[in-house]
Amino acid sequence: VGVRLPPSRVPDPADAPSLRWGILAPGGIARTFVDALQAHTGQRVVAVGSRSAARAAAFASEFGVARSYGSYEQLVADPEVDIVYVASPQSEHLAHGLLAVEAGKPVLVEKPFALSAAEAEQLVAAASARGVFLMEAMWTRFLPHIDVIRQVLDSSLLGEVHTLIADHGQAFDPAQPHRLFSPELGGGALLDLGVYPVSFASFALGAFASIHAVATPAPTGVDGQVSVIVTTPSGAHGLLNTTVLARTPTTACICGTRARLELEDSFYMPTTVRLIDAADGQVLDVVEPTFQRHRGLAFEAAAVARCVTDGRTESDEMPLEETLSVMRALDAIRTQTARA
Ligand SMILES: NC(=O)c1ccc[n+]([C@@H]2O[C@H](COP(=O)([O-])OP(=O)(O)OC[C@H]3O[C@@H](n4cnc5c(N)ncnc54)[C@H](OP(=O)(O)O)[C@@H]3O)[C@@H](O)[C@H]2O)c1
């Protein structure tokens, strides 16, 4: 009786100090990000930069953004931009992240942070040399349900954790051109979608002791489906799957000797979490999300605003060492699944 999940400690995103954001690359996620900021935060989007002046102007007019630029160079040079949000495809993250860092701007880089650990290290070193804030936009880490789980993992509620299962699959048609199928844009299931289950396993289990991966290519040669088993030094297993070829449950669970946590579809967005008794399968407690899907990006933006306002160069929830550790795991998976 009375086994409860702890309440989230994540503050209201609307209470964070307000930064002036510059959006680099006004594509799909940039729209979603600005929508979340405008719906749930006091963050101000003041400028947008595109490779095309017309695209920048259209985005600016749609979202009421004051200044639009036909180049990323002009955007990062804007003295009234406090932070740059890099929302280009992952093939460009290093170059665009460096552009912002070299202009002395704090920068939030969309996931996956880069194409490889080597690229990630280069960007981290540049930010460190300039003393500017840098973070991977792994927004899941800032969501209230993840803070509930963080507290559960710090307690003995689950008993000993032995097994984690997480998947992320979306059905894209390989016959339709999409950056996900493009080798040049860093496409493939692993970097785009698989980064979520891999990062979640790293968050919940800690550093991996071993990684075993298999992959099936998509017709364009990028990875279409990847399955991975990770282990920890204590012998826990994480079973992870990602695919761009089929819609999978996109759920996660963390299973211990006393209880397990089940995260509903989509586990990496604001979602329902259940605490389930290991002995009898009884649902002991449930937490429901308060934000809709990608509107949860507001939590990440608010956390970044707090860090930058406090003069910090990285975030406690998503430290750069953790980004590098996940990038190294992604490298190992890619090495194991590379075809001759
Ligand atoms: N956090 C999330 O939930 C989430 C969701 C979706 C995607 N993402 C990540 O966000 C990034 C962007 O994804 P997206 O779906 O927004 O992509 P998208 O719709 O294709 O937008 C990317 C934008 O990048 C710019 N760009 C710069 N160089 C480019 C190049 N060589 N080829 C194509 N576009 C280029 C383009 O804008 P201009 O040419 O106008 O400058 C384009 O509109 C990816 O890294 C992806 O993994 C994150």
PDBQT file of the ligand as one rigid body, heavy atoms in Angstrom, charges set to zero:
ROOT
HETATM    1  N1  LIG A 401      14.129  17.090 -31.304  1.00  0.00    +0.000 N 
HETATM    2  C1  LIG A 401      13.301  16.492 -32.150  1.00  0.00    +0.000 C 
HETATM    3  O1  LIG A 401      12.243  16.004 -31.761  1.00  0.00    +0.000 OA
HETATM    4  C2  LIG A 401      13.661  16.420 -33.594  1.00  0.00    +0.000 A 
HETATM    5  C3  LIG A 401      12.655  16.137 -34.508  1.00  0.00    +0.000 A 
HETATM    6  C4  LIG A 401      12.978  16.151 -35.862  1.00  0.00    +0.000 A 
HETATM    7  C5  LIG A 401      14.282  16.372 -36.260  1.00  0.00    +0.000 A 
HETATM    8  N2  LIG A 401      15.254  16.616 -35.332  1.00  0.00    +0.000 N 
HETATM    9  C6  LIG A 401      16.644  16.857 -35.743  1.00  0.00    +0.000 C 
HETATM   10  O2  LIG A 401      16.695  18.177 -36.258  1.00  0.00    +0.000 OA
HETATM   11  C7  LIG A 401      17.568  18.241 -37.402  1.00  0.00    +0.000 C 
HETATM   12  C8  LIG A 401      16.789  18.804 -38.580  1.00  0.00    +0.000 C 
HETATM   13  O3  LIG A 401      15.723  17.920 -38.891  1.00  0.00    +0.000 OA
HETATM   14  P1  LIG A 401      14.412  18.427 -39.689  1.00  0.00    +0.000 P 
HETATM   15  O4  LIG A 401      13.494  17.270 -39.712  1.00  0.00    +0.000 OA
HETATM   16  O5  LIG A 401      13.945  19.709 -39.135  1.00  0.00    +0.000 OA
HETATM   17  O6  LIG A 401      15.020  18.628 -41.143  1.00  0.00    +0.000 OA
HETATM   18  P2  LIG A 401      14.465  19.569 -42.327  1.00  0.00    +0.000 P 
HETATM   19  O7  LIG A 401      13.004  19.740 -42.178  1.00  0.00    +0.000 OA
HETATM   20  O8  LIG A 401      15.021  19.016 -43.578  1.00  0.00    +0.000 OA
HETATM   21  O9  LIG A 401      15.138  20.981 -42.018  1.00  0.00    +0.000 OA
HETATM   22  C9  LIG A 401      16.518  21.160 -42.001  1.00  0.00    +0.000 C 
HETATM   23  C10 LIG A 401      16.870  22.553 -42.504  1.00  0.00    +0.000 C 
HETATM   24  O10 LIG A 401      18.296  22.649 -42.521  1.00  0.00    +0.000 OA
HETATM   25  C11 LIG A 401      18.697  23.543 -43.537  1.00  0.00    +0.000 C 
HETATM   26  N3  LIG A 401      19.857  22.940 -44.209  1.00  0.00    +0.000 N 
HETATM   27  C12 LIG A 401      21.125  23.367 -44.099  1.00  0.00    +0.000 A 
HETATM   28  N4  LIG A 401      21.950  22.611 -44.799  1.00  0.00    +0.000 NA
HETATM   29  C13 LIG A 401      21.198  21.684 -45.412  1.00  0.00    +0.000 A 
HETATM   30  C14 LIG A 401      21.484  20.637 -46.320  1.00  0.00    +0.000 A 
HETATM   31  N5  LIG A 401      22.745  20.378 -46.731  1.00  0.00    +0.000 N 
HETATM   32  N6  LIG A 401      20.464  19.883 -46.760  1.00  0.00    +0.000 NA
HETATM   33  C15 LIG A 401      19.216  20.110 -46.355  1.00  0.00    +0.000 A 
HETATM   34  N7  LIG A 401      18.876  21.100 -45.499  1.00  0.00    +0.000 NA
HETATM   35  C16 LIG A 401      19.862  21.887 -45.040  1.00  0.00    +0.000 A 
HETATM   36  C17 LIG A 401      17.503  23.786 -44.433  1.00  0.00    +0.000 C 
HETATM   37  O11 LIG A 401      17.081  25.109 -44.188  1.00  0.00    +0.000 OA
HETATM   38  P3  LIG A 401      17.567  26.360 -45.090  1.00  0.00    +0.000 P 
HETATM   39  O12 LIG A 401      18.131  25.797 -46.360  1.00  0.00    +0.000 OA
HETATM   40  O13 LIG A 401      16.333  27.162 -45.293  1.00  0.00    +0.000 OA
HETATM   41  O14 LIG A 401      18.602  27.082 -44.289  1.00  0.00    +0.000 OA
HETATM   42  C18 LIG A 401      16.437  22.828 -43.922  1.00  0.00    +0.000 C 
HETATM   43  O15 LIG A 401      15.155  23.377 -43.955  1.00  0.00    +0.000 OA
HETATM   44  C19 LIG A 401      18.098  16.827 -37.598  1.00  0.00    +0.000 C 
HETATM   45  O16 LIG A 401      19.372  16.717 -37.003  1.00  0.00    +0.000 OA
HETATM   46  C20 LIG A 401      17.095  15.951 -36.877  1.00  0.00    +0.000 C 
HETATM   47  O17 LIG A 401      17.643  14.746 -36.368  1.00  0.00    +0.000 OA
HETATM   48  C21 LIG A 401      14.949  16.656 -34.012  1.00  0.00    +0.000 A 
ENDROOT
TORSDOF 0
